[in-house]
Amino acid sequence: MFRPLSFYIGLRYTAAKRRNHFISFISLTSMIGLMLGVAVLIIVLSVMNGFDRELKQRILGMVPHATVQGADGPLDDWQSIDERAQLHPRVEAAAPFIQGQGMVTGGGNVRGVMLNGVVPEQEASVSIIQDHFVQGSLDELKSGEFGIIIGRLMANSLGLGIGDRLTVVLPEASVTPAGVLPRLKRFTVKGIFSVGAELDGNYALVHMDDAARLMRTGGRAEGVRLLVDDLFAAPKVAHEVARTLDGRYYVSDWTRTHGNLFQAIRMEKTMIGLLLMFIVAVAAFNIVSTLVMVVTDKTADIAILRTMGATPGKIMRIFIVQGAVIGIFGTLVGTALGILGAVYISDIIAWIETLLGQQFLSADVYFISYLPSQLQWKDVLIISGSGLTMSLLATIYPAWRASRVEPAEALRYE
Protein backbone atom coordinates (compact mmCIF):
# COMPACT_ATOMS: atom_id res chain seq x y z
CA MET A 1 0.00 0.00 0.00
CA PHE A 2 3.02 2.32 0.42
CA ARG A 3 4.11 2.04 -3.20
CA PRO A 4 1.42 4.45 -4.44
CA LEU A 5 2.23 6.73 -1.48
CA SER A 6 5.94 6.73 -2.38
CA PHE A 7 5.05 7.50 -5.97
CA TYR A 8 2.68 10.31 -4.96
CA ILE A 9 5.15 11.94 -2.57
CA GLY A 10 7.93 11.65 -5.14
CA LEU A 11 5.80 13.50 -7.69
CA ARG A 12 4.96 16.22 -5.15
CA TYR A 13 8.64 16.70 -4.34
CA THR A 14 9.42 17.04 -8.05
CA ALA A 15 7.21 20.13 -8.22
CA ALA A 16 8.64 21.53 -4.95
CA LYS A 17 5.67 23.85 -4.47
CA ARG A 18 6.40 24.64 -0.85
CA ARG A 19 9.01 27.05 0.43
CA ASN A 20 12.00 26.47 -1.87
CA HIS A 21 11.16 27.23 -5.47
CA PHE A 22 14.85 27.23 -6.29
CA ILE A 23 14.87 23.43 -6.09
CA SER A 24 12.05 23.19 -8.64
CA PHE A 25 14.11 25.47 -10.91
CA ILE A 26 17.12 23.16 -10.56
CA SER A 27 14.90 20.18 -11.37
CA LEU A 28 13.64 21.98 -14.48
CA THR A 29 17.14 22.85 -15.68
CA SER A 30 18.28 19.25 -15.15
CA MET A 31 15.31 18.06 -17.18
CA ILE A 32 15.96 20.58 -19.97
CA GLY A 33 19.66 19.73 -20.05
CA LEU A 34 18.92 16.02 -20.42
CA MET A 35 16.27 16.76 -23.05
CA LEU A 36 18.61 18.93 -25.15
CA GLY A 37 21.49 16.48 -24.82
CA VAL A 38 19.41 13.56 -26.09
CA ALA A 39 17.86 15.62 -28.91
CA VAL A 40 21.19 17.02 -30.13
CA LEU A 41 22.83 13.61 -30.05
CA ILE A 42 20.06 12.05 -32.16
CA ILE A 43 20.14 14.90 -34.69
CA VAL A 44 23.93 14.96 -35.04
CA LEU A 45 24.21 11.19 -35.51
CA SER A 46 21.37 11.28 -38.03
CA VAL A 47 23.17 13.96 -40.04
CA MET A 48 26.36 11.89 -39.98
CA ASN A 49 24.36 8.87 -41.14
CA GLY A 50 23.04 11.04 -43.96
CA PHE A 51 26.53 12.04 -45.08
CA ASP A 52 27.63 8.40 -44.90
CA ARG A 53 24.66 7.38 -47.06
CA GLU A 54 25.35 10.10 -49.62
CA LEU A 55 28.99 9.11 -49.88
CA LYS A 56 28.08 5.48 -50.40
CA GLN A 57 25.43 6.23 -53.00
CA ARG A 58 27.48 8.78 -54.94
CA ILE A 59 31.07 7.57 -54.70
CA LEU A 60 30.36 3.85 -54.63
CA GLY A 61 27.70 4.36 -57.28
CA MET A 62 30.46 5.50 -59.62
CA VAL A 63 33.48 3.40 -58.69
CA PRO A 64 33.35 -0.40 -59.09
CA HIS A 65 31.99 -2.53 -56.27
CA ALA A 66 34.43 -5.19 -57.47
CA THR A 67 36.57 -5.92 -60.52
CA VAL A 68 37.98 -9.02 -62.18
CA GLN A 69 41.14 -8.39 -64.21
CA GLY A 70 43.52 -10.62 -66.08
CA ALA A 71 46.64 -11.48 -64.10
CA ASP A 72 48.74 -11.46 -67.28
CA GLY A 73 47.31 -8.37 -68.96
CA PRO A 74 44.14 -7.37 -70.83
CA LEU A 75 41.36 -9.95 -71.26
CA ASP A 76 41.23 -11.73 -74.62
CA ASP A 77 37.61 -12.79 -74.18
CA TRP A 78 35.94 -10.37 -71.79
CA GLN A 79 32.49 -11.18 -73.20
CA SER A 80 32.52 -14.73 -71.78
CA ILE A 81 33.80 -13.45 -68.41
CA ASP A 82 31.03 -10.86 -68.39
CA GLU A 83 28.41 -13.57 -69.02
CA ARG A 84 29.89 -15.95 -66.45
CA ALA A 85 30.02 -13.23 -63.81
CA GLN A 86 26.35 -12.38 -64.23
CA LEU A 87 25.43 -16.01 -63.51
CA HIS A 88 26.42 -15.44 -59.88
CA PRO A 89 23.24 -14.88 -57.84
CA ARG A 90 24.64 -11.85 -56.03
CA VAL A 91 25.96 -10.06 -59.14
CA GLU A 92 23.31 -7.67 -60.45
CA ALA A 93 25.24 -6.44 -63.50
CA ALA A 94 28.68 -6.52 -65.12
CA ALA A 95 30.45 -4.32 -67.66
CA PRO A 96 33.93 -4.21 -69.26
CA PHE A 97 36.33 -1.34 -68.69
CA ILE A 98 39.75 0.03 -69.51
CA GLN A 99 41.30 2.35 -66.96
CA GLY A 100 44.34 4.57 -67.02
CA GLN A 101 45.79 7.65 -65.38
CA GLY A 102 47.02 10.74 -67.13
CA MET A 103 46.50 14.47 -67.55
CA VAL A 104 44.03 16.59 -69.44
CA THR A 105 44.84 20.01 -70.83
CA GLY A 106 42.38 22.62 -71.97
CA GLY A 107 41.91 26.35 -71.74
CA GLY A 108 45.56 26.71 -70.77
CA ASN A 109 45.08 24.61 -67.61
CA VAL A 110 46.14 21.09 -66.64
CA ARG A 111 44.47 18.52 -64.37
CA GLY A 112 45.13 14.94 -63.42
CA VAL A 113 42.50 12.48 -64.64
CA MET A 114 41.40 8.90 -64.13
CA LEU A 115 40.39 7.89 -67.67
CA ASN A 116 37.79 5.14 -67.93
CA GLY A 117 37.00 3.37 -71.19
CA VAL A 118 33.45 2.01 -71.03
CA VAL A 119 30.74 0.48 -73.19
CA PRO A 120 27.92 3.06 -72.82
CA GLU A 121 25.11 0.51 -73.11
CA GLN A 122 26.50 -1.57 -70.25
CA GLU A 123 27.96 1.21 -68.11
CA ALA A 124 24.49 2.53 -67.29
CA SER A 125 23.69 -0.79 -65.57
CA VAL A 126 26.64 -0.66 -63.16
CA SER A 127 26.92 3.10 -62.51
CA ILE A 128 24.69 5.95 -61.34
CA ILE A 129 26.26 8.42 -63.76
CA GLN A 130 23.26 8.35 -66.10
CA ASP A 131 21.18 10.01 -63.36
CA HIS A 132 23.68 12.81 -62.69
CA PHE A 133 24.31 14.44 -66.03
CA VAL A 134 24.35 18.23 -66.16
CA GLN A 135 24.66 18.15 -69.94
CA GLY A 136 24.78 15.33 -72.47
CA SER A 137 24.43 11.59 -71.77
CA LEU A 138 26.28 8.30 -72.10
CA ASP A 139 24.69 7.76 -75.50
CA GLU A 140 26.86 10.60 -76.85
CA LEU A 141 29.93 8.37 -76.65
CA LYS A 142 30.39 6.79 -80.09
CA SER A 143 33.17 4.47 -81.12
CA GLY A 144 35.78 6.24 -83.23
CA GLU A 145 34.55 9.78 -82.50
CA PHE A 146 36.87 10.22 -79.49
CA GLY A 147 34.28 11.90 -77.32
CA ILE A 148 34.80 12.34 -73.58
CA ILE A 149 32.54 12.90 -70.57
CA ILE A 150 34.01 14.90 -67.69
CA GLY A 151 32.91 16.08 -64.25
CA ARG A 152 31.57 19.55 -63.56
CA LEU A 153 34.56 20.61 -61.42
CA MET A 154 36.96 19.58 -64.17
CA ALA A 155 34.88 21.43 -66.77
CA ASN A 156 34.85 24.57 -64.62
CA SER A 157 38.58 24.49 -63.87
CA LEU A 158 39.46 23.97 -67.55
CA GLY A 159 36.83 26.41 -68.79
CA LEU A 160 35.24 23.82 -71.06
CA GLY A 161 31.72 23.14 -72.27
CA ILE A 162 29.91 20.79 -74.62
CA GLY A 163 31.68 20.65 -77.98
CA ASP A 164 34.99 22.02 -76.71
CA ARG A 165 38.16 20.04 -77.20
CA LEU A 166 40.77 18.92 -74.72
CA THR A 167 43.94 16.87 -74.91
CA VAL A 168 44.50 13.67 -72.94
CA VAL A 169 48.16 12.97 -72.15
CA LEU A 170 49.22 9.53 -70.92
CA PRO A 171 52.39 8.91 -68.89
CA GLU A 172 53.77 6.69 -71.66
CA ALA A 173 56.14 7.58 -74.46
CA SER A 174 55.85 6.80 -78.17
CA VAL A 175 58.87 6.56 -80.44
CA THR A 176 58.37 8.65 -83.61
CA PRO A 177 60.66 9.95 -86.37
CA ALA A 178 60.65 13.23 -84.46
CA GLY A 179 61.92 11.50 -81.35
CA VAL A 180 60.32 10.19 -78.14
CA LEU A 181 57.02 11.93 -77.54
CA PRO A 182 54.35 11.49 -74.86
CA ARG A 183 51.24 9.67 -75.98
CA LEU A 184 48.38 12.13 -76.38
CA LYS A 185 45.03 12.45 -78.13
CA ARG A 186 42.49 15.20 -78.73
CA PHE A 187 38.97 14.52 -77.41
CA THR A 188 35.70 16.41 -77.77
CA VAL A 189 33.58 17.04 -74.66
CA LYS A 190 30.29 15.19 -75.13
CA GLY A 191 28.87 15.39 -71.63
CA ILE A 192 29.29 16.88 -68.15
CA PHE A 193 28.19 15.10 -64.95
CA SER A 194 28.01 16.03 -61.29
CA VAL A 195 27.88 13.35 -58.61
CA GLY A 196 29.89 15.14 -55.94
CA ALA A 197 33.15 14.69 -54.04
CA GLU A 198 36.49 14.47 -55.80
CA LEU A 199 35.07 12.43 -58.68
CA ASP A 200 33.76 15.58 -60.37
CA GLY A 201 37.32 16.84 -60.65
CA ASN A 202 39.34 13.81 -61.73
CA TYR A 203 36.99 11.28 -63.35
CA ALA A 204 36.38 11.03 -67.10
CA LEU A 205 34.76 8.50 -69.43
CA VAL A 206 35.43 7.65 -73.07
CA HIS A 207 34.22 4.86 -75.31
CA MET A 208 36.12 1.62 -74.64
CA ASP A 209 37.13 1.28 -78.30
CA ASP A 210 38.70 4.74 -78.20
CA ALA A 211 40.44 3.93 -74.90
CA ALA A 212 41.75 0.68 -76.42
CA ARG A 213 43.28 2.60 -79.31
CA LEU A 214 44.80 5.23 -77.04
CA MET A 215 46.20 2.70 -74.55
CA ARG A 216 47.02 0.13 -77.23
CA THR A 217 45.29 -2.86 -75.66
CA GLY A 218 44.45 -4.38 -79.03
CA GLY A 219 40.70 -3.92 -78.59
CA ARG A 220 40.74 -5.96 -75.37
CA ALA A 221 39.20 -4.89 -72.05
CA GLU A 222 41.38 -4.47 -69.00
CA GLY A 223 38.79 -6.09 -66.77
CA VAL A 224 35.14 -6.59 -65.91
CA ARG A 225 33.38 -4.41 -63.36
CA LEU A 226 30.78 -6.01 -61.06
CA LEU A 227 27.71 -4.52 -59.36
CA VAL A 228 26.75 -6.64 -56.35
CA ASP A 229 23.58 -6.63 -54.25
CA ASP A 230 25.43 -5.92 -50.99
CA LEU A 231 28.46 -3.61 -50.81
CA PHE A 232 29.97 -5.45 -47.89
CA ALA A 233 29.75 -8.78 -49.72
CA ALA A 234 31.78 -7.45 -52.68
CA PRO A 235 35.16 -9.00 -51.65
CA LYS A 236 33.63 -12.44 -51.19
CA VAL A 237 31.56 -12.26 -54.39
CA ALA A 238 34.57 -11.17 -56.47
CA HIS A 239 36.62 -14.14 -55.30
CA GLU A 240 33.74 -16.53 -55.91
CA VAL A 241 33.34 -15.22 -59.46
CA ALA A 242 37.07 -15.55 -60.13
CA ARG A 243 37.05 -19.17 -58.96
CA THR A 244 34.42 -20.05 -61.57
CA LEU A 245 36.65 -18.79 -64.40
CA ASP A 246 39.41 -20.61 -66.22
CA GLY A 247 42.85 -19.09 -65.93
CA ARG A 248 44.52 -16.65 -63.54
CA TYR A 249 42.76 -13.45 -62.52
CA TYR A 250 43.31 -10.54 -60.19
CA VAL A 251 40.31 -9.35 -58.16
CA SER A 252 39.82 -6.06 -56.35
CA ASP A 253 36.94 -4.30 -54.61
CA TRP A 254 35.90 -0.95 -53.18
CA THR A 255 37.31 -1.72 -49.71
CA ARG A 256 40.81 -1.46 -51.18
CA THR A 257 40.21 1.75 -53.11
CA HIS A 258 37.83 3.66 -50.81
CA GLY A 259 37.68 1.56 -47.63
CA ASN A 260 39.79 4.01 -45.62
CA LEU A 261 37.31 6.81 -46.32
CA PHE A 262 34.37 4.94 -44.85
CA GLN A 263 36.40 3.63 -41.92
CA ALA A 264 37.30 7.23 -41.13
CA ILE A 265 33.63 8.25 -41.29
CA ARG A 266 32.64 5.37 -39.01
CA MET A 267 35.36 6.27 -36.50
CA GLU A 268 34.38 9.95 -36.62
CA LYS A 269 30.75 9.07 -35.96
CA THR A 270 31.78 6.89 -33.00
CA MET A 271 34.01 9.57 -31.46
CA ILE A 272 31.46 12.36 -31.90
CA GLY A 273 28.79 10.10 -30.44
CA LEU A 274 30.94 9.43 -27.36
CA LEU A 275 31.75 13.11 -26.90
CA LEU A 276 28.13 14.16 -27.19
CA MET A 277 27.16 11.36 -24.80
CA PHE A 278 29.12 13.23 -22.15
CA ILE A 279 26.61 16.07 -22.53
CA VAL A 280 23.85 13.61 -21.73
CA ALA A 281 25.90 12.26 -18.81
CA VAL A 282 26.45 15.74 -17.35
CA ALA A 283 22.74 16.50 -17.65
CA ALA A 284 21.84 13.16 -16.09
CA PHE A 285 24.19 13.57 -13.16
CA ASN A 286 22.83 17.04 -12.50
CA ILE A 287 19.99 15.00 -11.05
CA VAL A 288 22.39 14.02 -8.25
CA SER A 289 22.87 17.61 -7.13
CA THR A 290 19.15 18.27 -7.49
CA LEU A 291 18.18 15.34 -5.29
CA VAL A 292 20.90 16.08 -2.71
CA MET A 293 19.45 19.58 -2.34
CA VAL A 294 15.95 18.12 -2.08
CA VAL A 295 17.05 15.68 0.62
CA THR A 296 18.62 18.53 2.59
CA ASP A 297 15.46 20.63 2.19
CA LYS A 298 13.15 17.76 3.10
CA THR A 299 15.05 16.42 6.09
CA ALA A 300 12.23 17.28 8.49
CA ASP A 301 9.63 15.70 6.19
CA ILE A 302 11.73 12.53 5.99
CA ALA A 303 11.99 12.39 9.78
CA ILE A 304 8.22 12.76 10.15
CA LEU A 305 7.61 9.99 7.61
CA ARG A 306 10.03 7.76 9.49
CA THR A 307 8.23 8.36 12.80
CA MET A 308 4.94 7.48 11.06
CA GLY A 309 6.35 4.09 10.14
CA ALA A 310 7.94 4.61 6.73
CA THR A 311 10.86 2.23 6.26
CA PRO A 312 14.23 3.29 4.78
CA GLY A 313 13.28 1.41 1.61
CA LYS A 314 10.11 3.44 1.19
CA ILE A 315 12.00 6.70 1.77
CA MET A 316 14.54 5.62 -0.82
CA ARG A 317 11.79 4.88 -3.35
CA ILE A 318 10.32 8.38 -2.88
CA PHE A 319 13.52 10.04 -4.13
CA ILE A 320 14.13 7.44 -6.80
CA VAL A 321 10.67 8.29 -8.14
CA GLN A 322 11.50 11.99 -8.11
CA GLY A 323 14.76 11.48 -10.01
CA ALA A 324 13.15 8.98 -12.37
CA VAL A 325 10.41 11.49 -13.28
CA ILE A 326 13.05 14.05 -14.24
CA GLY A 327 15.07 11.49 -16.20
CA ILE A 328 12.18 9.78 -17.98
CA PHE A 329 10.40 13.00 -18.91
CA GLY A 330 13.63 14.67 -20.11
CA THR A 331 14.69 11.60 -22.11
CA LEU A 332 11.29 11.02 -23.74
CA VAL A 333 10.80 14.67 -24.70
CA GLY A 334 14.40 14.86 -25.94
CA THR A 335 13.90 11.69 -27.99
CA ALA A 336 10.73 13.10 -29.56
CA LEU A 337 12.44 16.41 -30.38
CA GLY A 338 15.47 14.56 -31.73
CA ILE A 339 13.35 12.40 -34.03
CA LEU A 340 11.44 15.41 -35.33
CA GLY A 341 14.68 17.34 -35.79
CA ALA A 342 16.37 14.45 -37.63
CA VAL A 343 13.39 14.04 -39.97
CA TYR A 344 12.97 17.74 -40.78
CA ILE A 345 16.53 19.10 -40.38
CA SER A 346 17.03 19.28 -44.16
CA ASP A 347 13.84 21.31 -44.61
CA ILE A 348 14.68 23.54 -41.62
CA ILE A 349 18.16 24.35 -42.97
CA ALA A 350 16.73 24.99 -46.46
CA TRP A 351 14.17 27.39 -44.94
CA ILE A 352 16.91 29.21 -43.00
CA GLU A 353 19.01 29.49 -46.17
CA THR A 354 16.03 30.96 -48.02
CA LEU A 355 15.33 33.36 -45.15
CA LEU A 356 18.93 34.58 -44.94
CA GLY A 357 19.59 34.40 -48.67
CA GLN A 358 22.79 32.44 -48.08
CA GLN A 359 23.68 28.85 -48.91
CA PHE A 360 25.53 27.05 -46.12
CA LEU A 361 26.65 24.09 -48.25
CA SER A 362 27.81 25.24 -51.66
CA ALA A 363 27.92 22.57 -54.37
CA ASP A 364 31.16 24.12 -55.62
CA VAL A 365 32.86 23.43 -52.28
CA TYR A 366 31.06 20.41 -50.83
CA PHE A 367 29.94 17.29 -52.62
CA ILE A 368 26.28 18.01 -51.84
CA SER A 369 24.30 21.24 -51.61
CA TYR A 370 21.98 20.27 -48.75
CA LEU A 371 22.24 18.83 -45.25
CA PRO A 372 21.38 15.11 -45.45
CA SER A 373 19.85 13.18 -42.59
CA GLN A 374 19.09 9.52 -42.05
CA LEU A 375 17.36 8.50 -38.84
CA GLN A 376 18.39 5.07 -37.60
CA TRP A 377 16.22 3.56 -34.89
CA LYS A 378 19.20 1.68 -33.49
CA ASP A 379 20.82 5.02 -32.62
CA VAL A 380 17.58 6.28 -31.08
CA LEU A 381 17.29 3.20 -28.85
CA ILE A 382 20.93 3.39 -27.75
CA ILE A 383 20.76 7.11 -26.95
CA SER A 384 17.40 6.92 -25.17
CA GLY A 385 18.42 3.80 -23.25
CA SER A 386 21.70 5.40 -22.19
CA GLY A 387 19.92 8.58 -21.05
CA LEU A 388 17.39 6.64 -19.00
CA THR A 389 20.05 4.39 -17.48
CA MET A 390 22.31 7.26 -16.46
CA SER A 391 19.42 9.26 -15.01
CA LEU A 392 18.22 6.29 -12.95
CA LEU A 393 21.72 5.53 -11.70
CA ALA A 394 22.05 9.15 -10.67
CA THR A 395 19.15 8.76 -8.22
CA ILE A 396 20.70 5.95 -6.19
CA TYR A 397 23.13 7.90 -3.98
CA PRO A 398 20.76 10.77 -3.00
CA ALA A 399 17.95 8.28 -2.35
CA TRP A 400 20.26 6.13 -0.22
CA ARG A 401 21.35 9.24 1.68
CA ALA A 402 17.71 10.12 2.34
CA SER A 403 17.04 6.63 3.70
CA ARG A 404 19.88 7.08 6.24
CA VAL A 405 18.30 10.15 7.88
CA GLU A 406 17.74 9.57 11.63
CA PRO A 407 14.40 11.05 12.84
CA ALA A 408 15.69 12.17 16.26
CA GLU A 409 18.76 13.89 14.80
CA ALA A 410 16.72 15.56 12.06
CA LEU A 411 14.04 16.93 14.44
CA ARG A 412 16.42 18.09 17.14
CA TYR A 413 16.57 21.70 15.86
CA GLU A 414 13.08 21.92 14.37
C-alpha positions in Angstrom: 0.0 0.0 0.0 3.0 2.3 0.4 4.1 2.0 -3.2 1.4 4.5 -4.4 2.2 6.7 -1.5 5.9 6.7 -2.4 5.0 7.5 -6.0 2.7 10.3 -5.0 5.2 11.9 -2.6 7.9 11.6 -5.1 5.8 13.5 -7.7 5.0 16.2 -5.1 8.6 16.7 -4.3 9.4 17.0 -8.0 7.2 20.1 -8.2 8.6 21.5 -5.0 5.7 23.9 -4.5 6.4 24.6 -0.9 9.0 27.1 0.4 12.0 26.5 -1.9 11.2 27.2 -5.5 14.9 27.2 -6.3 14.9 23.4 -6.1 12.1 23.2 -8.6 14.1 25.5 -10.9 17.1 23.2 -10.6 14.9 20.2 -11.4 13.6 22.0 -14.5 17.1 22.8 -15.7 18.3 19.2 -15.2 15.3 18.1 -17.2 16.0 20.6 -20.0 19.7 19.7 -20.0 18.9 16.0 -20.4 16.3 16.8 -23.1 18.6 18.9 -25.1 21.5 16.5 -24.8 19.4 13.6 -26.1 17.9 15.6 -28.9 21.2 17.0 -30.1 22.8 13.6 -30.1 20.1 12.1 -32.2 20.1 14.9 -34.7 23.9 15.0 -35.0 24.2 11.2 -35.5 21.4 11.3 -38.0 23.2 14.0 -40.0 26.4 11.9 -40.0 24.4 8.9 -41.1 23.0 11.0 -44.0 26.5 12.0 -45.1 27.6 8.4 -44.9 24.7 7.4 -47.1 25.3 10.1 -49.6 29.0 9.1 -49.9 28.1 5.5 -50.4 25.4 6.2 -53.0 27.5 8.8 -54.9 31.1 7.6 -54.7 30.4 3.8 -54.6 27.7 4.4 -57.3 30.5 5.5 -59.6 33.5 3.4 -58.7 33.4 -0.4 -59.1 32.0 -2.5 -56.3 34.4 -5.2 -57.5 36.6 -5.9 -60.5 38.0 -9.0 -62.2 41.1 -8.4 -64.2 43.5 -10.6 -66.1 46.6 -11.5 -64.1 48.7 -11.5 -67.3 47.3 -8.4 -69.0 44.1 -7.4 -70.8 41.4 -9.9 -71.3 41.2 -11.7 -74.6 37.6 -12.8 -74.2 35.9 -10.4 -71.8 32.5 -11.2 -73.2 32.5 -14.7 -71.8 33.8 -13.5 -68.4 31.0 -10.9 -68.4 28.4 -13.6 -69.0 29.9 -16.0 -66.5 30.0 -13.2 -63.8 26.3 -12.4 -64.2 25.4 -16.0 -63.5 26.4 -15.4 -59.9 23.2 -14.9 -57.8 24.6 -11.8 -56.0 26.0 -10.1 -59.1 23.3 -7.7 -60.4 25.2 -6.4 -63.5 28.7 -6.5 -65.1 30.4 -4.3 -67.7 33.9 -4.2 -69.3 36.3 -1.3 -68.7 39.7 0.0 -69.5 41.3 2.3 -67.0 44.3 4.6 -67.0 45.8 7.7 -65.4 47.0 10.7 -67.1 46.5 14.5 -67.6 44.0 16.6 -69.4 44.8 20.0 -70.8 42.4 22.6 -72.0 41.9 26.4 -71.7 45.6 26.7 -70.8 45.1 24.6 -67.6 46.1 21.1 -66.6 44.5 18.5 -64.4 45.1 14.9 -63.4 42.5 12.5 -64.6 41.4 8.9 -64.1 40.4 7.9 -67.7 37.8 5.1 -67.9 37.0 3.4 -71.2 33.4 2.0 -71.0 30.7 0.5 -73.2 27.9 3.1 -72.8 25.1 0.5 -73.1 26.5 -1.6 -70.2 28.0 1.2 -68.1 24.5 2.5 -67.3 23.7 -0.8 -65.6 26.6 -0.7 -63.2 26.9 3.1 -62.5 24.7 5.9 -61.3 26.3 8.4 -63.8 23.3 8.3 -66.1 21.2 10.0 -63.4 23.7 12.8 -62.7 24.3 14.4 -66.0 24.4 18.2 -66.2 24.7 18.1 -69.9 24.8 15.3 -72.5 24.4 11.6 -71.8 26.3 8.3 -72.1 24.7 7.8 -75.5 26.9 10.6 -76.9 29.9 8.4 -76.7 30.4 6.8 -80.1 33.2 4.5 -81.1 35.8 6.2 -83.2 34.6 9.8 -82.5 36.9 10.2 -79.5 34.3 11.9 -77.3 34.8 12.3 -73.6 32.5 12.9 -70.6 34.0 14.9 -67.7 32.9 16.1 -64.3 31.6 19.5 -63.6 34.6 20.6 -61.4 37.0 19.6 -64.2 34.9 21.4 -66.8 34.9 24.6 -64.6 38.6 24.5 -63.9 39.5 24.0 -67.5 36.8 26.4 -68.8 35.2 23.8 -71.1 31.7 23.1 -72.3 29.9 20.8 -74.6 31.7 20.7 -78.0 35.0 22.0 -76.7 38.2 20.0 -77.2 40.8 18.9 -74.7 43.9 16.9 -74.9 44.5 13.7 -72.9 48.2 13.0 -72.2 49.2 9.5 -70.9 52.4 8.9 -68.9 53.8 6.7 -71.7 56.1 7.6 -74.5 55.8 6.8 -78.2 58.9 6.6 -80.4 58.4 8.6 -83.6 60.7 9.9 -86.4 60.7 13.2 -84.5 61.9 11.5 -81.4 60.3 10.2 -78.1 57.0 11.9 -77.5 54.3 11.5 -74.9 51.2 9.7 -76.0 48.4 12.1 -76.4 45.0 12.4 -78.1 42.5 15.2 -78.7 39.0 14.5 -77.4 35.7 16.4 -77.8 33.6 17.0 -74.7 30.3 15.2 -75.1 28.9 15.4 -71.6 29.3 16.9 -68.1 28.2 15.1 -65.0 28.0 16.0 -61.3 27.9 13.4 -58.6 29.9 15.1 -55.9 33.1 14.7 -54.0 36.5 14.5 -55.8 35.1 12.4 -58.7 33.8 15.6 -60.4 37.3 16.8 -60.7 39.3 13.8 -61.7 37.0 11.3 -63.3 36.4 11.0 -67.1 34.8 8.5 -69.4 35.4 7.6 -73.1 34.2 4.9 -75.3 36.1 1.6 -74.6 37.1 1.3 -78.3 38.7 4.7 -78.2 40.4 3.9 -74.9 41.8 0.7 -76.4 43.3 2.6 -79.3 44.8 5.2 -77.0 46.2 2.7 -74.5 47.0 0.1 -77.2 45.3 -2.9 -75.7 44.5 -4.4 -79.0 40.7 -3.9 -78.6 40.7 -6.0 -75.4 39.2 -4.9 -72.1 41.4 -4.5 -69.0 38.8 -6.1 -66.8 35.1 -6.6 -65.9 33.4 -4.4 -63.4 30.8 -6.0 -61.1 27.7 -4.5 -59.4 26.7 -6.6 -56.3 23.6 -6.6 -54.3 25.4 -5.9 -51.0 28.5 -3.6 -50.8 30.0 -5.5 -47.9 29.7 -8.8 -49.7 31.8 -7.5 -52.7 35.2 -9.0 -51.7 33.6 -12.4 -51.2 31.6 -12.3 -54.4 34.6 -11.2 -56.5 36.6 -14.1 -55.3 33.7 -16.5 -55.9 33.3 -15.2 -59.5 37.1 -15.5 -60.1 37.1 -19.2 -59.0 34.4 -20.1 -61.6 36.7 -18.8 -64.4 39.4 -20.6 -66.2 42.9 -19.1 -65.9 44.5 -16.6 -63.5 42.8 -13.5 -62.5 43.3 -10.5 -60.2 40.3 -9.4 -58.2 39.8 -6.1 -56.3 36.9 -4.3 -54.6 35.9 -0.9 -53.2 37.3 -1.7 -49.7 40.8 -1.5 -51.2 40.2 1.8 -53.1 37.8 3.7 -50.8 37.7 1.6 -47.6 39.8 4.0 -45.6 37.3 6.8 -46.3 34.4 4.9 -44.9 36.4 3.6 -41.9 37.3 7.2 -41.1 33.6 8.3 -41.3 32.6 5.4 -39.0 35.4 6.3 -36.5 34.4 10.0 -36.6 30.8 9.1 -36.0 31.8 6.9 -33.0 34.0 9.6 -31.5 31.5 12.4 -31.9 28.8 10.1 -30.4 30.9 9.4 -27.4 31.8 13.1 -26.9 28.1 14.2 -27.2 27.2 11.4 -24.8 29.1 13.2 -22.1 26.6 16.1 -22.5 23.8 13.6 -21.7 25.9 12.3 -18.8 26.4 15.7 -17.3 22.7 16.5 -17.6 21.8 13.2 -16.1 24.2 13.6 -13.2 22.8 17.0 -12.5 20.0 15.0 -11.1 22.4 14.0 -8.2 22.9 17.6 -7.1 19.1 18.3 -7.5 18.2 15.3 -5.3 20.9 16.1 -2.7 19.4 19.6 -2.3 15.9 18.1 -2.1 17.0 15.7 0.6 18.6 18.5 2.6 15.5 20.6 2.2 13.1 17.8 3.1 15.1 16.4 6.1 12.2 17.3 8.5 9.6 15.7 6.2 11.7 12.5 6.0 12.0 12.4 9.8 8.2 12.8 10.2 7.6 10.0 7.6 10.0 7.8 9.5 8.2 8.4 12.8 4.9 7.5 11.1 6.3 4.1 10.1 7.9 4.6 6.7 10.9 2.2 6.3 14.2 3.3 4.8 13.3 1.4 1.6 10.1 3.4 1.2 12.0 6.7 1.8 14.5 5.6 -0.8 11.8 4.9 -3.4 10.3 8.4 -2.9 13.5 10.0 -4.1 14.1 7.4 -6.8 10.7 8.3 -8.1 11.5 12.0 -8.1 14.8 11.5 -10.0 13.2 9.0 -12.4 10.4 11.5 -13.3 13.1 14.0 -14.2 15.1 11.5 -16.2 12.2 9.8 -18.0 10.4 13.0 -18.9 13.6 14.7 -20.1 14.7 11.6 -22.1 11.3 11.0 -23.7 10.8 14.7 -24.7 14.4 14.9 -25.9 13.9 11.7 -28.0 10.7 13.1 -29.6 12.4 16.4 -30.4 15.5 14.6 -31.7 13.4 12.4 -34.0 11.4 15.4 -35.3 14.7 17.3 -35.8 16.4 14.4 -37.6 13.4 14.0 -40.0 13.0 17.7 -40.8 16.5 19.1 -40.4 17.0 19.3 -44.2 13.8 21.3 -44.6 14.7 23.5 -41.6 18.2 24.3 -43.0 16.7 25.0 -46.5 14.2 27.4 -44.9 16.9 29.2 -43.0 19.0 29.5 -46.2 16.0 31.0 -48.0 15.3 33.4 -45.1 18.9 34.6 -44.9 19.6 34.4 -48.7 22.8 32.4 -48.1 23.7 28.8 -48.9 25.5 27.1 -46.1 26.7 24.1 -48.2 27.8 25.2 -51.7 27.9 22.6 -54.4 31.2 24.1 -55.6 32.9 23.4 -52.3 31.1 20.4 -50.8 29.9 17.3 -52.6 26.3 18.0 -51.8 24.3 21.2 -51.6 22.0 20.3 -48.8 22.2 18.8 -45.3 21.4 15.1 -45.4 19.8 13.2 -42.6 19.1 9.5 -42.1 17.4 8.5 -38.8 18.4 5.1 -37.6 16.2 3.6 -34.9 19.2 1.7 -33.5 20.8 5.0 -32.6 17.6 6.3 -31.1 17.3 3.2 -28.9 20.9 3.4 -27.7 20.8 7.1 -26.9 17.4 6.9 -25.2 18.4 3.8 -23.2 21.7 5.4 -22.2 19.9 8.6 -21.1 17.4 6.6 -19.0 20.0 4.4 -17.5 22.3 7.3 -16.5 19.4 9.3 -15.0 18.2 6.3 -13.0 21.7 5.5 -11.7 22.0 9.2 -10.7 19.1 8.8 -8.2 20.7 6.0 -6.2 23.1 7.9 -4.0 20.8 10.8 -3.0 18.0 8.3 -2.3 20.3 6.1 -0.2 21.3 9.2 1.7 17.7 10.1 2.3 17.0 6.6 3.7 19.9 7.1 6.2 18.3 10.1 7.9 17.7 9.6 11.6 14.4 11.0 12.8 15.7 12.2 16.3 18.8 13.9 14.8 16.7 15.6 12.1 14.0 16.9 14.4 16.4 18.1 17.1 16.6 21.7 15.9 13.1 21.9 14.4 
